[in-house]
Amino acid sequence: MSKINRYRERSDHNNGPVLMKLNFNQQGQPQGTAPAVILLHGLFGSLSNLAGIAKALSDSFCVYQLDLRNHGASPHDDSMTYPDMANDIVEFMNDHGIEHAHILSHSMGGKVAMQLALNYPQRINKLIIADIAPVTYPRQHNPVLDGLQLLKQSTIESRKQADELLIPYVNEAPVRAFLLKNLVRTVSSNYNLRLNVSAIVSNYPSLAAAPTGTPFTGPTLFLKGSESAYIQNKHKDDIQQLFPEAKIKVINGTGHWLHSEKPDTFNLLVKQFLNN
């Protein structure tokens, strides 16, 4: 059974960093009766992106899908660093009485998960990172960000119109379809983006950067798409330095979206790792 909760308010503790009450979906086994698994999506995504693996794990785990700050139905804030987002996850765990959990993450969510493991190792049982490395990447989303900024500034009356506006910036129809999942209808029957595009733009250097901290020595699995360049041979030393117990497995015939391109293989590898 699935339960959706929307925590929209922000929490400011002792004038410290603002923590998000994240929007989430809970499914699978009742809380406290099975191990918890927390799923973290990537940049421009939402909790629905990992729905397939969430369903696959629901027979044995209490599964939480989260919308990260500035994404989905979670609150917006100007700051969007990896320590910010790692603290959001700890806040979520504290709010829900989750002492520790398995973390499964993809892309930018993988960097959030890595930062969480480096800062709060005692809160993590096993860590799964899908197709991202703990390195600084070159800026690569400028066209997408330009297109999203145009959508944010435009009056959008239909999804078709939004798609046409994005075409000059994003050639690939599947990528446009993914981005346009962020469109929601407003009270005026037009459409608006749920993404906090301005915060993503201003924080992009931080999002491209590598997570840092004390190495995490717990069980860790990196899953790589064979056709993706996000994890390369030159990154293996970086992985081992921060995650000395890490194993790397490659899913052949997949790119960056390995969990949706070959879901059966992805789900099997995840289940094997969590159950062993």
Secondary structure, 3 states (H helix, E strand, C coil): CCEEECCCCEEECCCCCEEECCCEEEEECCECCECEEEEECCCCCCHHHHHHHHHHHCCCCEEEEECCCCCCCCCCCCCCCHHHHHHHHHHHHHHCCCCCEEEEEECHHHHHHHHHHHHCHHHEEEEEEECCCCCCCCCCCHHHHHHHHHHHHCCECCHHHHHHHHCCCCCCHHHHHHHHHHEEECCCCCEEECCCHHHHHHCHHHHHCCCCCCCCCCCEEEEEECCCCCCCHHHHHHHHHHCCCEEEEEECCCCCCHHHHCHHHHHHHHHHHHHC
